[in-house]
Amino acid sequence: MLSAYLIRGGILILEAFGKRQTEYQKQNPKAGGPKDASMLYDLEEIKKDFDGFEFVEAYEGITELNEGDYHKGEGSIVRILARKL
């Protein structure tokens, strides 16, 4: 488990593409993100993966991507800010 590499009290900052990203890719090929659905996440999955963390912020929603030619437009994201207990 990757959380073993973080010390107690350590901070986890994570951003990943959400499960709905494939919908945005269909509307806009430049939205980016993985095409393989197994590489997309939802908030509850990530929370389960990081049991033993206090979630300071846990957000699943839409953001405007502007990160080069292949990450432009709306995208589905999951963001986590958590502290290891």
N, C-alpha and C positions, 0 to 999 in steps of 0.2 A: 504494500500500500504506500503510495507516494506521500501521504501525510506523515509517515514515520520519519521523513527527512526534515520536518519542521519541528522546532523545539516548542515546548509548552510555553504559551504566551505569544508564540510567533504569529505573524499576520499572513493570511492567504489572500491574494488578489488574483481573481480569475475572470477572464472574459472568453466566452465561446459562442459560436453560432448556435442559434436555437433551432428546434425541430421544424419550424415554419420557414426556414431559409430557402428550401426548395421551391416554395410558392413564389418567393421574391425573385429567384433565379429565372423562373419561367416568364415572369413579367419583364425582367431586366437582366439579360445575360451578363452584364457588367457588375451585378450585385456581389459576385464572388462567393466564397465559402465552399466547403466540401460538397461534392455531388453525391457522396456516399452517405446515406441517411444514418448509418451506424456511427458517424463522426459528428452528429448533431445532438444537442442536449436539451433537456428541459430542467427547470429549476428543482423539481422534486428529486430527480435522479442525482443531481449534483449534491443536494443536501444529504441524501442517503450515503453517497460516497465519502462525505466528510462528517460522519458521525463523530461527536466529541469536539465539535467546534461551536463557538458562539457566533451566530450570523449577525454582524453589525448591519450589513446591507445585503439584500438578496433580491435581485430584480430580473424580471423576464419581460421583454418588450421589443419595441421597434426603435431603431436608431438610423440616422442619416449617415451613410458611409461616404467618406471622401478620402480614400487612402491609396491613390494611384489609379491607373487605368482600369484595373480589374476589381476594384472595391468601391464602386460609385452607386449611389442610390440607397433606397431603404433596405434595411436588413434586420433579420430576427436575431436578437442576442440574449445571452444570459450573463449577468454580472454578479460576482460574489466578492464581498469583503467580510472576512471572518477571522476570528482569533481562536487558536488552538487552546483548549482547556487543559 
